[in-house]
Amino acid sequence: MNTTASMPAAHPSRAGLARRLAEQVGAAHRGLRALAPLADLAVRLFVAAVFFKSGLTKIATWSSTLALFENEYAVPLLPPEIAAWLGTGVELVFPVLLAIGLGSRFSALVLFVFNIVAVISYPDLGAVGLRDHQTWGLLLLVSLLHGPGRLSLDHLIGRHFRHHPGRR
């Protein structure tokens, strides 16, 4: 018994519609994939700018910064002056590395931990401040877990060594 003869043939307009839909989905997927490096860069630049600006503010108002670390911030395990120097250094160095995409995952990890310490160390942060820190933490996790993307020095260096394996 021939079962194919009893089955109805696919409707030509449905097959064409399915093919066009698949083509459109494929085009959308390629477009989004092409935009991904820009999104990775935007995430890195946004979160890096937040921390870098904070570091610049600390340097510009150093006496106020020291007073905050002595009286407001309860940084665990560190004397206030050392905490102020280390915190400011972290906010000035690691955002630059994150922005240019050099040691991106490590930089994102350092800033992620720094962000947690900032939340723990400042009890009067408030709901808006906490929400900001949660947003920055989430963006840092994107860079940490996903990587910096193609628009980064990490990618450029990795590509160089993949194409020139003997130059290690």
N, C-alpha and C positions, 0 to 999 in steps of 0.2 A: 504494500500500500504506500502510495506516494503522499507524504504528509505536507510537502511544500505546496502541492497543488491546491490543497484545501485551506491553506493559510492565506489571508488577504495580503496583497502586496502593500508595501509601505507607500503612504500617500506622498507623491512627489513634492507637494508644497511643504509638508512637514519636514521632510528630509532637507530641503533647501533652507527652511527656517532654522533648523537645528545646526546646520553648517554655518550659516551667517552668525548665529548666536555664539557658536564656538569660536569663530574668527574674532568677534568683538570682545569676547572674554579674553582671548589670547592677546589681543592688541592692548586691552586695559592692563593686563598683567605685565606686559613688556613695558608699558608706560610707567607703571608704578615702580617696577624694578629699576628703570632708568632714573627715577626721582629719589630712590632710596639713598644714594650717596649724599645728595643735598640735604635730605632729612637728617642723616647721621651727623653731617657737619653742623647743621643748625642746632641740633641738640647739644653738641659739644661746645659750640660758641656761646649759646645761651647760658648754660650752667657755668661755664668758665668765666664769663663776664660777671656773674653774680659774685663769685668768690674773689675774683681779682679786684673788683671795685671795693669790696670789703677790706681787702688787704691794703689797698691804696688809702682808704679812709683811716685805717689803723696807723699807718706811717705818718700821714698828714697831721694827725692829732695824737702823737705818741704819748704825751702826758695823760691825756684822757684815756687812752688805751691801757696804760699801766694802772690807772685808777680803777678802771672797769675790772681788770683781772685781779686786782687786790680786793675789791669790795663787792662786786656783783657776780662775776663768773666763779663758779666753784669747780675748777678743773681738777679732776682727781689726780693724785700722785705727783703733781709738779708744783714747784714754787711759782707764784704769780708772774714774776718777771721772766722766767724761763718759758712758762706757758705763753706769755705774750709774744716773745720772740719766735717760738716755734709755730704758734698759730698764724702769726703774720707771715712767716716764711712759707708755710704751707699754702696760704692764700695767694701768695705772689708767684710761687714757682710752679706748682702743680696745675693751676688753671692754664698757664701758658703752654705747658706740655700737652695738656688735654686739647687745647684749641688747635695746635698745629698737628696733633695726632702722633706724638712721639712718646712711646711708653704709655699709650692711651689707657690700656686696661689697668695698669698699675696706678696711674694718675687718678683714674676714676675710683679705684679702690681706696686710695689714700683720702681723697675728698669725701667719699662715702662715709668712711670711719670718722673723719673730721666733722662731718655734718652731724653724725650721731652724738659725738662728744659735745658739740655745740649745744644740741638740744638738752642733753643731760646736765650740762654745766650752767645753763641759764634758766633757773626756775620760773622767772617772770616773763617767759617768752610770749604767752598768750595764744589764743586760738588762731589768729591770722598768721603769726610767726610760725607756729607749729605746722600749719598748712603749707606755708612756703617751704619749710625744711622738708616736708614730705614730698612735695613736688620736685625739689632739687635732688632728693635721694632717689626718687623714681627715675629721673633723667640720668643720674649717674649709674644706676643699675642697667639702664639701656646700653650705655657705653661699655660698662663692665662686662655684661653678658653677651652682647651682640658684637662688640668690637667697634673700632672707629670708622669702619667703612672705607671705601675706595679713595676718598679725598682726604688722605692722611699720609704722614711720613711713614708710619708703620706699614701701610700697604705698599708704598713705593719701595721701601727697603726690603720688604718681604718679596716683592716681585723681582727686584734686582738679584737677590740671592737664589730665587728659584730658577732664574734664567742663567745665572753664572755660579753653579754649585761648586766649582773648583776654587772660588775666591773666598773661602771661609777662613 
